[in-house]
C-alpha cells in the first residue's frame, strides 16, 4: 500500500486545515475513524488506463479522497504539524526536510502504514541520491528504499552515506539488516564487525547476536545480548524495544517460552511498533492463545501485517468479524496487485494458506517472496505451504537455507521433517 514516486507529487501549504496534497489527491487528518477510498481510486485508475483515458485528477483542492484518523489534542499530531510547517516555510532547508522525513518513517515503522513512506519521499524530493547529498538524507533515502524492498538501491544509498561519513553507524546497521534479509550471513557479520568500530558495545553485540541467533547459536547469542543490555542503563527506548524483541525471539527459538513472553512484554512497556506487535502476536497464536492476540491487535487493523494476525485470531476464536477481516485483507492485496506492488508477499501467502485454504496459491506467493526475502519466517511459510500442497519442489530453496544456516526453531524443523517424509 504505497504511493507513486514522489517526483510526480506536489506538497502545498494549507493554513486552515492539517492537509497534505500528494500525488493527485489530498489526505486530510481529522478526528474520527478512517474511511478509505484508495481501492475505489485504484479501480478508477485501472479502468481509465484500460480505456486509454488520462488518470483521474481532482479539479481543485477541495476534493478529499481519504480521511486519516487522529485524536483531538494529540501531541504527536501537533508536533507533526509544526514540522510540516517548518519544512514548507523553508523549502531549501535540508535539516527541516530530513527531520520531517525521519518522523514520517518512524510512523510507518511504528504503525505499519506505508502511506507515511510516501510522505517522507515527498519531503526529500529536492535532495537527490548523489555524492553531494548529506549522509543524513542518503540514509533516509536508503531506509525508504528498503521499506519498499528495493534492496539494491537502498544498499547503494547507504554506500554513498558511508563514503560521505565512514563512521556513520546508522548506514552500517541498515546494511547489516538488509544482508540478513537476503541471508548473506558472512557479509552481515562483516558489517557488524565494522559497526563495532564506531558504535556502542550494545549496538555491536546486538548486530552480531542477530547473525549468530539465525545461524545456529540462539542460546549463546541470547546470553551475550542479555548481558550487554544489563550493563547499560541509558538505552534509547526505540532501540531498547528492538533488543527486547530480538531477545524474545531467541528465547522462543530456544524453547524458553516464559522468557520470550517476559521480553515481549518488556518491549511493549517501552512503546508499540509494528514488528514487535507482529512477533508477539505470532507467539501468542502459536501458543494457542488467540484471545490475547486479538486483544493485543484490536486497534491495529490499518497495518496489513497486523490485520493478518487479527484475522487469524478471530478465526481461531470463531468470531463473527473474522470473515470481514479476511475480506478487507484480500481487498488490500488486490489493490497492491493493481499497483504492481509486492511488499507483503509473505503475509499474502499466509492469508491464502491459513485464511483461504488455497495451498497452491499460497505456495506460489511464498516461493516468489523467498526469491528476494530469506528471513526465517519467509522460509517457514514456504515450507508449510509446500506441505499443505503436497509439493516439495518449490520449497527446495527454503529447505536448503534451513540446512545451510543451522537455524533453530521447533516449528520449522518439524514442518521440514514432514515435508521430507512426503512420498513422491
GUTIMI-241412 format. One record per residue: residue in three letters; x, y, z of N, C-alpha, C in turn. Coordinates in steps of 0.001 Angstrom, whole numbers, padded with zeros to 6 digits, always signed. Each point is the difference from the previous one (the first is absolute). Layout:
// residues N
AlaXYZXYZXYZ ...
//
This chain:
// residues 424
Unk+000855-001194+000000-000855+001194+000000+000887+001240+000000 Unk+000517+000342-001150+000874+001153-000077-000531+001034-000959 Unk+000862+000934-000347-000390+001090-000876+000898+000033-001220 Unk-000398+000687-001070+000893+000204-001126+001257+000752+000431 Unk+000996-000024-000865+001272+000636+000344-000203+001480+000294 Unk+000739+000482+000991-000216+001368+000477+000261+001061-001046 Unk+000741-000327-001061+000278+001018-001016-001257+000430-000735 Unk-001062-000796+000105-001263+000357-000654-000922+000792+000914 Unk+000484+000343+001188-000883+000531+001021+000333+001430+000358 Unk-000957+000645+000659+000184+001395+000380-000588+000226+001370 Unk+000792+000562+000897-000515+000380+001304-000489+001433-000056 Unk-001037+000296+000760-000510+001366+000083-000186+000389+001450 Unk+000251+001249+000280-000186+000506+001356-001434+000491+000138 Unk-000736-000601+000936-001394+000353+000235-000100+000547+001418 Unk-000635+001133+000189+000006+000667+001293-001163-000385+000903 Unk-001133-000331-000547-001189-000157+000843-000296-001440+000390 Unk+000712-000969-000608-000174-001401+000352+001378-000643+000012 Unk+000085-001179+000643+001224-000783-000081-000123-000879-001231 Unk+000660+000378-001082-000230-000639-001287+001332-000296-000671 Unk+000082-001133-000664+001139-000279-000865-000540-000336-001372 Unk+000354+000810-000995-000412-000284-001370+001073-000865-000632 Unk-000387-001187-000506+001000-000976-000398-000493-000806-001188 Unk+000771-000021-001064-000223-000907-001119-001441+000006-000504 Unk-000522+001146-000328-001313+000143-000617-001163-000160+000961 Unk+000273-000176+001312-001130-000020+000920+000438+000522+001349 Unk-000970+000422+000797+000293+000601+001293-000292-000983+001116 Unk+000808+000091+001042-000213-000773+001209-000310+001001+001103 Unk-001121-000135+000664-000407+000946+001035-000008-000712+001345 Unk+000693+000559+000993+000031-000558+001337-001072+000693+000840 Unk-000993-000759+000417-001029+000537+000876-000305-001051+001056 Unk-000565+000399+001150-000374-000998+000997-001034-000964-000558 Unk+000065-001254+000439-000985-000977-000417+000633-001166-000705 Unk-000806-000925-000469+000500-001209-000631+000290+000263-001464 Unk+000954-000775-000532+000388+000175-001401-000980-000724-000907 Unk-000352+000650-001089-000820-000636-001020+000794+000034-001290 Unk+000517-001163-000402+000940-000037-001119-000718-000091-001333 Unk+000455+000808-000936-000499-000064-001372+001124-000366-000956 Unk+001111-000519+000543+001128-000355-000852-000398-001061-001017 Unk-000732-001035+000458-000396-001058-000925-000833+000543-001146 Unk-000928+000902+000330-000828+000616-001037+000857+000777-000982 Unk+000969+000756+000536+000866+000806-000856+000789-000876-000953 Unk+000562-001113+000526+000796-000868-000853-000853-000674-001064 Unk-001215-000400+000370-000894-000581-001003-000286+000999-001101 Unk-000241+001249+000386-000261+001045-000974+001189+000190-000923 Unk+001199+000037+000588+001193+000196-000815+000229-001173-000943 Unk-000243-001224+000503+000189-001169-000854-000973+000022-001175 Unk-001251+000357+000287-000998+000065-001070+000366+001073-001013 Unk+000446+001146+000496+000382+001078-000908+001167-000409-000873 Unk+000964-000738+000602+001152-000438-000774-000426-000950-001106 Unk-000904-000927+000333-000451-000956-000990-000755+000663-001131 Unk-000631+001113+000282-000791+000678-001027+000812+001050-000734 Unk+001273+000145+000362+000826+000992-000652-000228+001402+000520 Unk-000674+000124+001166-000292+001320+000554+001140+000459+000890 Unk+000022+001298+000294+001020+000554+000904-000352-000350+001432 Unk+001011-000084+000903-000290-000244+001415-000918+001072+000573 Unk-000799-000404+000986-000899+000943+000640+000785+001025+000799 Unk-000287+001264-000216+000619+001090+000766-001119+000885+000535 Unk-000091+000152+001341-001033+000887+000541+000122+001401-000585 Unk-001135+000683-000179+000013+001309-000650+000547+001094+000900 Unk-000092-000172+001322+000561+001012+000891+000283-000637+001351 Unk+000590+000810+000901+000449-000513+001286-001122-000243+000995 Unk-001254+000209-000384-001098-000295+000918-000399-001466-000058 Unk+000514-000753-000998-000356-001401-000133+000806-000815+001003 Unk-000691-000741+000868+000646-000845+001000-000274-001449-000365 Unk+001047-000784-000219-000170-001400-000371+000310-000966+001128 Unk+000598+000478+001072+000214-000886+001140+000131+000820+001273 Unk-000533-000522+001087+000082+000643+001307+000738-000934+000952 Unk+001081+000489+000589+000769-000793+000939-000347+000409+001425 Unk+000054-000975+000933-000410+000299+001373+001091+000658+000809 Unk-000393+000826+000945+000893+000490+001044-000871+000362+001176 Unk+000604+000299+001124-000759+000316+001204+000078+001490+000279 Unk-001096+000614+000423+000055+001417+000342+001042+000241+001089 Unk+000836+001004-000199+001009+000329+000990+001175-000951+000035 Unk+000103-000890-000967+001103-000961-000043+001319+000758-000138 Unk+000920-000117+000978+001257+000752-000088+000856-000436-001189 Unk-000075-001288-000371+000780-000460-001155-000490+000670-001282 Unk-001330+000137-000123-000542+000664-001182+000388+001475-000020 Unk-000004+000631+001179+000401+001402+000079+001470+000165-000383 Unk+000840-000924+000470+001414+000045-000360+000189-000145-001507 Unk-000764-000924-000591+000112-000228-001437-000438+001235-000776 Unk-001041+000679+000469-000446+001229-000664+001106+001051+000028 Unk+000666+000132+001148+001089+000975+000107+001149-000354-000946 Unk+000315-001270-000086+001094-000417-000880-000353+000230-001469 Unk-001249-000281-000375-000416+000249-001392+000045+001488-000307 Unk-000453+000805+000949+000009+001451-000213+001428+000508-000144 Unk+000921-000508+000837+001393+000435-000080+000613-000363-001344 Unk-000314-001181-000494+000538-000425-001294-000601+000813-001142 Unk-001310+000286+000097-000647+000792-001055+000499+001441+000001 Unk+000285+000563+001179+000484+001380+000097+001428+000147-000524 Unk+000776-001088+000046+001404+000060-000439+000275-001174-000930 Unk-000512+000049-001230+000103-001157-000899+001429-000375-000370 Unk+000973+000906+000217+001395-000321-000299+000770-000477+001224 Unk-000679-000159+001126+000642-000397+001246+000051-001535+000077 Unk+001163-000554-000259+000142-001458-000005-000238-000590+001379 Unk+000400+000713+001052-000195-000522+001355-001484-000118+000342 Unk-000775+001012-000362-001442-000051+000267-000651-001143-000777 Unk+000416-000171-001250-000560-001076-000826+000375-001367+000562 Unk+001243-000152+000436+000431-001302+000511-000694-000328+001320 Unk-000217+001018+000842-000725-000256+001251-001416-000464-000281 Unk-000653+000641-000960-001367-000386-000351-000020-001405-000601 Unk+000916-000275-000920+000029-001317-000635+000275-001101+001019 Unk+000902+000260+000933+000305-001001+001018-001218-000263+000891 Unk-000712+001053+000325-001202-000191+000833-001036-000837-000733 Unk-000193+000279-001289-000943-000809-000777+000450-001461-000044 Unk+001306-000217-000193+000496-001373-000060-000235-000709+001335 Unk+000260+000690+001094-000252-000588+001318-001467-000379+000149 Unk-000899+000827-000521-001425-000309+000088-000347-001221-000846 Unk+000625-000105-001183-000241-001170-000843+000464-001271+000698 Unk+001160+000054+000646+000513-001168+000695-000845-000343+001227 Unk-000432+001020+000711-000776-000238+001221-001395-000527-000308 Unk-000636+000538-001043-001396-000309-000272-000197-000986-001142 Unk+001078-000290-000743-000146-000897-001133-000815+000591-001127 Unk-000058+001319-000079-000805+000681-001019+000937+000625-001031 Unk+000124-000597-001196+000975+000484-000980-000353+001338-000636 Unk-001172+000533+000274-000312+001323-000533+000999+001029+000517 Unk+000476-000197+001223+000966+000946+000558+001322-000035-000760 Unk+000317-001129-000610+001208-000076-000819-000140+000909-001212 Unk-001187+000033-000587-000235+000917-001116+000183+001450+000407 Unk-000462+000348+001191+000164+001375+000475+001480+000323+000224 Unk+000733-000975+000546+001431+000212+000225+000740+000190-001318 Unk-000346-000785-000996+000632+000147-001318-000278+001381-000586 Unk-001221+000471+000194-000337+001331-000504+000819+001078+000713 Unk+000234-000176+001293+000767+000985+000764+001443+000101-000485 Unk+000519-001097-000574+001407-000036-000426+000191+000230-001494 Unk-001061+000322-000705+000076+000020-001462+001022+001000-000543 Unk+000335+001038+000749+000941+001011-000492+001455-000416+000182 Unk+000233-001128+000679+001369-000433+000276+000213-001388-000602 Unk+000605-000065-001169+000143-001289-000693+001037-000892+000663 Unk-000017-001250-000403+000983-000972+000485+001284+000177-000810 Unk+000938+000778+000526+001243+000304-000719+001120+000220+001010 Unk+001260-000054-000452+001123+000194+000932+000007+001359+000684 Unk-000681+000988-000568-000010+001330+000608-001061+000152+001090 Unk-000850-000994+000153-001064+000049+001003+000544-000431+001357 Unk-000533+000569+001065+000494-000310+001340-000254-001458+000359 Unk+000839-000517+000911-000153-001383+000442-001357-000224+000659 Unk-000500+000998+000740-001300-000131+000658-001100-000236-001022 Unk-000035+000781-001054-001062-000166-000999+000215-001277-000806 Unk+001247-000348-000285+000259-001265-000698-000477-001187+000839 Unk+000231+000068+001294-000512-001057+000878-001518-000104-000093 Unk-000657+001141+000017-001465-000007-000078-000472-000573-001332 Unk+000653+000387-001091-000349-000596-001299+000153-001527+000068 Unk+001087-000452+000585+000219-001438+000090-001033-000697+000862 Unk-000371+000617+001099-001006-000587+000881-001350-000109-000714 Unk-000342+001019-000773-001259-000027-000745+000055-001035-001119 Unk+001165-000120-000648+000155-001015-001050-000168-001411+000577 Unk+000645-000249+001150-000102-001344+000559-001419-000289+000459 Unk-000738+001022+000457-001393-000213+000392-000804-000526-001189 Unk+000335+000512-001177-000695-000437-001220+000642-001249-000608 Unk+000954-000594+000727+000695-001217-000430+000861+000236-001239 Unk+000394+001235-000242+000928+000315-001081+001409-000075+000597 Unk+000441-001223+000282+001200-000189+000793+001268+000442-000726 Unk+000038-000205-001312+001188+000396-000746+000257+001498+000079 Unk-001018+000782-000234+000166+001457+000049+000195+000485+001426 Unk-000605-000691+000968+000220+000366+001398+001469-000191+000371 Unk+000566-001125-000412+001417-000238+000305+000884+001056-000667 Unk-000368+000420-001206+000769+001047-000682-000080+001310+000781 Unk-001161+000324+000532-000144+001220+000809+000873-000070+001249 Unk-000009-001147+000667+000811-000129+001213+001498+000028-000336 Unk+000372-000527-001155+001399+000099-000440+000409+001458-000149 Unk-000868+000793-000637+000296+001428-000167+000096+000695+001356 Unk-000895-000361+000924+000033+000608+001330+001315-000322+000705 Unk+000491-001222-000156+001252-000387+000651+001205+000660-000659 Unk-000091+000274-001287+001079+000754-000646+000041+001433+000518 Unk-001178+000561+000243-000060+001359+000543+000409+000031+001471 Unk-000289-001097+000722+000288-000058+001432+000338-001448+000368 Unk+001276-000382-000079+000388-001399+000254-000371-000503+001390 Unk-000230+000898+000936-000363-000409+001365-001511-000071+000208 Unk-000762+000055-001079-001454+000052+000105-000545-001372+000407 Unk-000290-000173+001274-000434-001302+000503-001412-000352-000451 Unk-000842+000991-000256-001363-000295-000449+000026-000673-001368 Unk+000790+000529-000925+000105-000616-001324+000547-001417+000110 Unk+000992-000182+000855+000600-001329+000162-001022-000990+000561 Unk-000771+000431+000986-000999-000892+000601-001077-000382-001002 Unk-000429+000960-000835-001014-000312-001005+000548-000956-001057 Unk+001264+000150-000367+000595-000942-000941-000028-001415+000589 Unk+000351-000116+001271-000029-001314+000641-001417-000576-000001 Unk-000993+000842+000269-001382-000475+000035-000452-000509-001367 Unk+000352+000725-001064-000383-000444-001347+000686-001309-000352 Unk+001267-000128+000348+000718-001238-000277-000604-001175+000765 Unk-000525+000261+001186-000692-001049+000740-001275-000432-000725 Unk-000742+000960-000523-001204-000333-000763+000356-000860-001211 Unk+001151+000254-000595+000438-000736-001178+000756-001285+000351 Unk+000128-000287+001299+000677-001205+000492+001465-000057-000398 Unk+000635+001146-000134+001441+000060-000262+000688+000220+001344 Unk+000122-001072+000766+000397+000124+001397+001472+000370+000178 Unk+000858-000468-000914+001403+000380+000085+000181+001496-000185 Unk-000687+000564-000995+000093+001442-000245-000635+000789+001142 Unk-001098-000519+000549-000644+000688+001121+000928+000025+001211 Unk+000683-001095+000251+000945-000048+001130+001111+001031-000197 Unk+000504+000131-001218+001055+000990-000263-000505+001413+000259 Unk-001241+000274-000386-000566+001327+000279-000081+000243+001511 Unk-000384-001039+000748-000080+000146+001456+001375+000272+000599 Unk+001017-000650-000522+001363+000224+000497+000465+001412-000301 Unk-000352+000515-001173+000329+001390-000329-000810+000963+000859 Unk-001255-000362+000272-000844+000834+000848+000622+000160+001384 Unk+000637-001040+000504+000580+000033+001340+001072+001075+000142 Unk+000604+000429-001130+001052+001012+000061-000542+001390+000315 Unk-001289+000229-000250-000548+001355+000139-001300+000043+000805 Unk-000332-001053+000731-001263-000025+000731+000244-000491+001423 Unk-001064-000056+000775+000101-000470+001384+000152-001521+000030 Unk+000404-000491+001134+000110-001450+000175-001349-000673-000213 Unk-001074+000618+000510-001319-000613-000129-000422-000094-001462 Unk+000226+001065-000778-000366-000043-001420+000780-001086-000724 Unk+001290-000069+000244+000816-000999-000672-000400-001413+000410 Unk-000250-000202+001291-000403-001317+000483-001349-000392-000575 Unk-000932+000956-000061-001330-000291-000552+000097-000419-001458 Unk+000857+000672-000755+000166-000323-001418+000542-001418-000164 Unk+001089-000311+000713+000596-001330-000116-000921-001082+000547 Unk-000715+000294+001078-000912-000987+000576-001124-000348-000970 Unk-000459+000988-000754-001038-000231-001008+000480-001012-001026 Unk+001265+000142-000438+000562-000950-000962+000143-001379+000637 Unk+000592-000037+001179+000287-001279+000651-001280-000761+000339 Unk-001033+000723+000430-001249-000663+000372-000703-000594-001208 Unk+000294+000501-001185-000625-000508-001216+000805-001142-000608 Unk+001200-000195+000481+000885-001004-000594+000411-001063+001012 Unk-000934-000389+000859+000218-001149+000863+000514+000296+001387 Unk+000097+001264+000390+000531+000329+001319-000945+000826+000832 Unk-001273-000337+000000-001004+000847+000654+000248+000133+001501 Unk+000312-001084+000680+000149+000068+001456+001198+000843+000408 Unk+001141-000224-000650+001202+000777+000331-000192+001467-000370 Unk-000653+000266-001146-000254+001381-000418-000910+000701+001000 Unk-000991-000724+000482-000909+000559+001010+000781+000408+001248 Unk+000857-000854+000478+000744+000286+001226+000894+001223-000163 Unk+000682+000104-001159+000885+001151-000222-000792+001300-000103 Unk-001114-000043-000719-000785+001216-000175-000663+000418+001315 Unk-000528-000957+000744-000620+000332+001287+001022+000606+000955 Unk+001222-000528-000004+001048+000536+000873+000386+001413-000430 Unk+000111+000234-001299+000352+001337-000492-001080+001010+000350 Unk-001267-000406-000098-001099+000894+000359+000026+000313+001496 Unk+000301-000991+000811+000021+000207+001451+001083+000984+000419 Unk+001031+000130-000809+001095+000919+000336-000325+001444-000358 Unk-001110+000222-000689-000361+001354-000420-001254+000457+000731 Unk-000020+001280+000371-001183+000548+000670-000597+001183-000765 Unk+000614+000371-001107-000426+001204-000733-000315-000325-001456 Unk-000772-001065-000216-000290-000453-001358-001194+000753-000565 Unk+000133+000463-001235-001116+000646-000690-001212-000941-000013 Unk-001197+000494+000334-001168-000896+000098-000285-000794-001278 Unk+000158+000636-001159-000267-000710-001246+000961-001154-000213 Unk+001285+000242+000206+000994-001061-000139-000165-001045+001100 Unk-000335+000462+001192-000228-000931+001112-001134-000971-000343 Unk-001072+000522-000598-001123-000863-000386+000437-001008-001054 Unk+000853+000442-000950+000514-000919-001036+000799-001119+000658 Unk+000853+000351+000959+000809-001010+000692-000900-000975+000758 Unk-001018+000519+000681-000910-000880+000726-000723-000955-000951 Unk-000360+000496-001175-000673-000860-000976+000933-001102-000470 Unk+001254+000347-000288+000964-001011-000441+000274-001014+001114 Unk+000120+000462+001236+000179-000923+001117-001202-000938+000123 Unk-001197+000552-000209-001209-000837+000060+000046-001084-001069 Unk+000394+000366-001205+000068-000985-001087+001041-001078+000286 Unk+001156+000415+000532+001047-000974+000322-000457-000961+001080 Unk-000666+000527+001027-000505-000857+001072-001063-000962-000536 Unk-000897+000509-000805-001059-000815-000610+000616-001131-000823 Unk+000989+000346-000799+000668-000970-000861+000696-001079+000821 Unk+000477+000374+001194+000709-000946+000870-000938-000795+000895 Unk-001303+000233-000129-000972-000731+000801-000328+000628+001335 Unk+000509+001207+000255-000280+000701+001263-001197+000929-000224 Unk-001190-000569+000038-001193+000796-000306-000299+001048+001064 Unk+000254-000331+001264-000228+000981+001068+000938+001186-000160 Unk+001271-000276-000329+000951+001076-000235-000383+000834-001207 Unk-000453-000659-001058-000424+000720-001202-001128+000977+000320 Unk-000998-000478+000735-001123+000875+000333+000441+001164+000873 Unk+000909-000265+000918+000503+001080+000857+000664+001092-000835 Unk+000774-000396-000989+000664+000998-000843-000996+000722-000916 Unk-000971-000725-000530-001010+000665-000827-000721+001083+000812 Unk-000368-000334+001219-000741+000967+000816+000897+001155+000439 Unk+001278-000269+000208+000936+001085+000318+000117+000951-001185 Unk-000011-000552-001203+000034+000848-001190-001247+000854-000126 Unk-001155-000601+000253-001259+000744-000082-000061+001119+001028 Unk+000635-000195+001139+000007+001037+001035+000773+001232-000440 Unk+000861-000159-001004+000805+001114-000512-000707+000747-001123 Unk-001085-000565-000514-000708+000590-001136-000363-001100-000971 Unk-000865+000302-000933-000458-001011-000953+000539+000304-001386 Unk+000384-001052-000699+000296+000160-001416-000477-001243-000743 Unk-000069+000126-001297-000615-001018-000823+000727-001340+000109 Unk+001326+000037-000037+000777-001236+000037-000185-000735+001329 Unk+000069+000730+001083-000171-000597+001326-001390-000606+000145 Unk-001022+000730-000407-001370-000507+000114-000200-001253-000839 Unk+000551-000008-001215-000153-001173-000869+000691-001215+000606 Unk+001214+000199+000499+000741-001121+000576-000710-000546+001234 Unk-000473+000873+000875-000688-000454+001213-001316-000687-000362 Unk-000714+000538-000986-001252-000639-000416+000263-001393-000549 Unk+001059-000166-000795+000341-001333-000512+000307-000959+001151 Unk+000711+000501+000995+000299-000820+001176-001293-000444+000685 Unk-000907+000938+000229-001256-000332+000681-000841-000974-000825 Unk-000063+000211-001309-000766-000900-000859+000593-001398+000011 Unk+001316-000075-000092+000645-001313+000003-000190-000707+001339 Unk-000092+000764+001071-000192-000587+001326-001472-000298+000302 Unk-000881+000189-000989-001411-000304+000198-000717+001013+000866 Unk+000371+001285-000123-000594+001068+000814-000574+001099-000906 Unk-000945-000353-000865-000509+000981-000963-000757+001158+000643 Unk-000645-000231+001150-000735+001102+000643+000959+001114+000400 Unk+001196-000361+000472+000979+001012+000378+000570+000695-001229 Unk+000176-000756-001064+000473+000621-001249-001026+000998-000528 Unk-001271-000383+000081-001060+000907-000454-000019+001276+000833 Unk+000118-000132+001315-000003+001184+000859+001206+000888-000286 Unk+001125-000615-000303+001220+000749-000295-000148+000848-001262 Unk-000714-000523-000996-000003+000603-001334-001295+000701-000381 Unk-000983+000048+000870-001323+000452-000424-000019+001455-000488 Unk+000983+000800+000382+000040+001391-000458+001022+000231-001116 Unk+000463-001084-000635+001105+000117-000954-000363-000535-001385 Unk-001234+000106-000384-000423-000609-001264+000473+000770-001230 Unk+000562+001206+000154+000488+000729-001180+001253-000641-000584 Unk+000740-000737+000813+001210-000672-000460-000358-001332-000642 Unk+000476-000247-001216-000279-001273-000664+000560-001168+000811 Unk+001224+000150+000502+000622-001100+000732-000765-000319+001280 Unk-000524+001029+000659-000727-000232+001251-001440-000418-000260 Unk-000589+000483-001093-001348-000446-000342-000010-001496-000279 Unk+001057-000517-000625+000090-001438-000223-000081-000748+001329 Unk+000804+000411+000981-000008-000680+001293-001348+000169+000716 Unk-000597+001160-000148-001310+000237+000605-001042-000925-000620 Unk+000049-000172-001315-000928-000902-000677+000214-001443+000446 Unk+001267-000404+000148+000280-001365+000448-000505-000229+001421 Unk+000166+001012+000869-000499-000125+001367-001520-000103+000009 Unk-000664+000853-000790-001468-000036-000051-000497-001323-000571 Unk+000707-000526-000993-000380-001288-000579+000131-001115+001040 Unk+001092-000003+000742+000198-001028+001026-001070+000061+001078 Unk-000485+001208+000281-001028+000199+001018-001414-000149-000548 Unk-000096-000210-001348-001298-000086-000675-000821+001275+000221 Unk+000687+001126-000042-000655+001297+000172-000710+000396-001294 Unk-001143+000682+000089-000747+000372-001214+000763+000970-000893 Unk+000936+000794+000565+000720+000971-000822+001134-000626-000804 Unk+000274-001292+000212+001127-000638-000692-000142+000100-001514 Unk-001199-000243-000512-000219+000048-001447+000223+001404-000544 Unk-000436+001005+000746+000206+001381-000439+001472+000373-000029 Unk+000747-000435+000994+001438+000250-000002+000648-000643-001229 Unk-000386-001235-000275+000584-000708-001139-000337+000697-001315 Unk-001245+000472-000129-000381+000725-001220+000807+001283-000147 Unk+000161+000729+001093+000772+001246-000047+001443-000268-000396 Unk+000565-001063+000538+001377-000347-000327+000116-000385-001472 Unk-000944-000786-000480+000013-000371-001413-000104+001208-000909 Unk-000825+000972+000387-000132+001220-000802+001311+000781-000022 Unk+000693+000025+001106+001279+000719+000034+001028-000666-000902 Unk+000050-001321+000024+000943-000687-000878-000380+000212-001470 Unk-001295+000029-000290-000436+000262-001377+000389+001402-000428 Unk-000157+000989+000893+000410+001363-000305+001504+000069-000264 Unk+000780-000709+000823+001456-000007-000190+000360-000594-001354 Unk-000718-001044-000420+000265-000610-001299-000294+000981-001131 Unk-001058+000788+000140-000301+001008-001012+001118+001026-000122 Unk+000644+000305+001115+001098+000960-000008+001327-000631-000395 Unk+000014-001307-000162+001243-000687-000322+000927-000135+001189 Unk-000533+000087+001221+000817-000078+001205-000058-001397+000607 Unk+001133-000420+000549+000091-001320+000626+000734+000127+001326 Unk-000462+000933+000831+000675+000274+001254-000308-001037+001070 Unk-001144-000647-000088-000427-000887+001076-000335-001390-000545 Unk+000884-000536-000836-000259-001324-000563-000008-001079+001081 Unk+000839+000161+001008-000010-000987+001078-001366-000033+000682 Unk-000529+001198+000318-001318+000062+000627-001089-000497-000944 Unk+000145+000314-001285-000993-000480-000968+000017-001528-000064 Unk+001190-000591+000044+000083-001462-000013-000692-000593+001233 Unk+000219+000623+001157-000670-000498+001208-001511+000187-000088 Unk-000431+001128-000560-001433+000243-000201-000604-001096-000880 Unk+000665-000310-001096-000508-001014-000921-000004-001387+000643 Unk+001014-000279+000790+000121-001327+000602-000905-000161+001210 Unk+000052+000951+000931-000636-000176+001299-001426+000542+000070 Unk-000319+000975-000841-001353+000564+000023-000855-000493-001159 Unk+000622-000146-001186-000764-000421-001181+000108-001491-000276 Unk+001012-000661+000558+000158-001431-000240+000422-000336-001417 Unk+000646+000941-000684+000433-000214-001382+001506-000274+000001 Unk+000353-001262+000194+001408-000360+000157+000807+000287-001253 Unk-000576-000243-001174+000731+000222-001255+000346+001476-000175 Unk-000964+000871+000182+000258+001435-000149+000976+000478+001082 Unk-000151-000535+001208+000916+000372+001077+001420-000420-000335 Unk+000158-001172-000567+001337-000490-000362+000635+000884-001061 Unk-000776+000422-000973+000536+000887-001043+000450+001331+000590 Unk-000825+000578+000878+000364+001281+000613+001220-000144+000895 Unk+000045-001071+000790+001126-000201+000910+001294-000244-000764 Unk-000076-000738-001100+001202-000259-000802+000521+001288-000633 Unk-000915+000833-000504+000419+001284-000568+000621+000887+001073 Unk-000593+000028+001179+000521+000805+001085+001408-000436+000392 Unk+000240-001306+000037+001285-000512+000473+001140+000305-000963 Unk-000323+000363-001205+001067+000363-000945+000707+001280+000409 Unk-000691+000890+000726+000618+001266+000401+000122+000166+001508 Unk-000810-000737+000760+000030+000120+001463+000174-001384+000609 Unk+001085-000154+000756+000338-001331+000511+000180+000006+001510 Unk-000897+000649+000683+000002-000059+001450-000698-001291+000450 Unk+000202-000395+001257-000595-001264+000466-001506-000109-000235 Unk-000736+001083+000231-001453-000100-000185-000368-000148-001474 Unk+000853+000505-000917-000240-000209-001430+000180-001468-000361 Unk+001018-000621+000583+000225-001429-000240-001127-000837+000587 Unk-000467+000384+001190-001051-000779+000665-001266-000049-000834 Unk-000469+001133-000502-001253-000012-000752+000169-000762-001312 Unk+001195+000044-000604+000221-000757-001234-000039-001505+000283 Unk+000650-000436+001052+000009-001424+000327-001402-000475+000381 Unk-000723+000788+000781-001345-000419+000396-000967+000006-001178 Unk+000169+000941-000929-000858-000002-001189+000306-001211-000882 Unk+001272-000337-000143+000374-001178-000790-000554-001272+000642 Unk+000013-000049+001325-000538-001155+000707-001504-000108-000227 Unk-000697+001128+000079-001446-000012-000207-000357-000371-001432 Unk+000825+000452-000950-000247-000310-001416+000554-001362-000399 Unk+000723-000648+000907+000650-001280-000264+000907+000095-001238 Unk+000786+001061-000027+000875+000260-001147+001333+000541+000520 Unk+000959-000864+000291+001251+000452+000613+000892+000850-000904 Unk-000099-000175-001308+000985+000612-000903+000121+001514+000164 Unk-001092+000775+000019+000166+001452+000108+000645+000448+001310 Unk-000034-000861+001013+000574+000366+001294+001467-000389+000126 Unk+000587-000536-001069+001396-000440+000076+000942+001119+000451 Unk-000144+001251-000482+000904+001060+000485-000114+000239+001507 Unk-001196-000096+000542-000177+000188+001438+000599-001165+000786 Unk-000153-001202-000525+000584-001168+000662+001530+000097-000011 Unk+000547+000459-001098+001459+000177-000088+000459+001079+000973 Unk-000764+001095+000065+000337+001063+000947+000007-000532+001428 Unk-001002-000805+000343-000118-000509+001362+001211-000840+000374 Unk+000447-000834-000927+001142-000856+000299+001302+000782+000042 Unk+000176+000927-000926+001274+000732-000059+000125+001026+001120 Unk-001104+000581+000426+000052+001030+001042+000162-000591+001393 Unk-000526-001211+000205-000014-000571+001339-001064+000610+000898 Unk-000971+000675-000601-001027+000700+000765-000734-000953+000929 Unk-000217+000462+001229-000708-000789+001003-001434+000506+000125 Unk-000904-000896+000215-001409+000349+000161-000817-001255-000173 Unk-000741-000369+001028-000694-001281-000018-001031-000078-001125 Unk-000770+001072-000196-001083-000062-000975+000524-000213-001413 Unk+001015+000756-000403+000493-000130-001369+000735-001323-000187 Unk+000696-000457+001029+000695-001278-000104-001004-001146-000135 Unk-001084+000057+000750-001016-001049-000082-000689+000020-001375 Unk-000307+001207-000501-000634+000094-001318+000934-000524-001082 Unk+001282+000311+000112+000973-000473-000990+000110-001519+000029 Unk-000033-000583+001184+000071-001459+000106-001218-000644-000655 Unk-001160+000583+000212-001208-000555-000631+000057+000146-001510 Unk+000553+001126-000465+000097+000203-001447+000963-001020-000614 Unk+001111-000263+000671+000956-000993-000492-000627-001387-000079 Unk-000905-000269+000920-000610-001332+000080-001108-000221-001021 Unk-000402+001060-000707-001060-000165-001006+000461-000955-001089 Unk-000871-000897-000403+000331-000932-001073-000266+000667-001333 Unk+000861-000207-000993-000196+000610-001322-001326-000436-000620 
//
